[in-house]
Amino acid sequence: MRAVLVVNPKATTTSERSRDVLVRALRSEVDLSVRYTRRRGHAMDLAREAAQEGVDLVVTLGGDGTVNEVVNGLMAAEPPTFRTGQTSAERLPALATVPGGSTNVFARALGLPREWPDGTSMILEGLRLGRSRTIGLGRADDRYFTFCAGFGLDAAVIRRVEQARKRGRVSTPALYFRSTASQYFVGSDRRHPPITLERPGEAPATELATAIIQNTAPWTYLGDREINPNPEASFDLGLDVLAIRQLRVASTARTVTQFFSRKPDPHGKQVLRLHDVAEFTLLAARPLPFQLDGDYLGEREKVRFTSVPAALRVIC
């Protein structure tokens, strides 16, 4: 089996020594080539090139941003062979994800341990046993995502965190708490909800303040604690949406508390939830922050979301 390991050398939880251990372990099972990212977006190019070379497996070592780039590279690739009867997922290399970031939502959603040595062991076992599954993806306009997207408040928080990290701050739960509080109380226009959600054959939902879109559950983690706005979201179904109509202090605090429940079921007058949706569009009366898989992608006034079933094979 031919494989390419795409390494983000800035991955927060690995070192050069641990990368060497990982490479030796993978080479015990596959014919491995190692490629390092040099800039934002480079992992996308490396993954597309690997698929076009006809490799069987692409492995990532990095966080969710690296995974997102690799997935987009794979989905954009044109492999050298495409046998009659193959599904779109079968024509592409399989994906294996070694957790190397600070949160690793995608890897953990696949059932992999949080720490990279344990995750590597499970991937090696999966390769030996031929253990894989085919998952669906989400797509926002022309970009794919694996587990979540956000339009509004959560994307603005991610923007604040990324700005803090550029100043040398470490990504911690405390940093996210402070960024969320600052954005909510100071950085948001909470009096004029700007979002409209449109979907085929349904009346539009108007005056929404923020929206969270999930392709699987959980949405993210706070340490080991799952945060679950849409607990029924699944790689095997369409997209799930949770939107908040008014960001009032009491109702928003109640909704966020429901995210952390051991049996989460967010509900209330200010909550709109949709389950297993094939497609919809979010429109905003003013530019709003937008994120995919935890990466801030700028401001948008319109994003079209679609579910892409059975899109990719993953080692699990």
Secondary structure, DSSP 8 states (H G I E B T S, - for coil): -EEEEEE-TT-TT--HHHHHHHHHHHHTTSEEEEEE--STTHHHHHHHHHHHTT-SEEEEEE-HHHHHHHHHHHHH---S---TT--HHHHS-EEEEEE-SSS-HHHHHTT--SSHHHHHHHHHHHHHHT-EEEEEEEEETTEEESSEEEESHHHHHHHHHHHHHHTT----HHHHHHHHHHIIIII--TTS--EEEE-TTS--EEEE-EEEEESSS-SEEETTEEE-SSTT--TTS-EEEEEES---HHHHHHHHHHHTSSS----STTEEEEEEESEEEEEEEEEEEEEETTEEEEEEEEEEEEEEEEEEEEE-
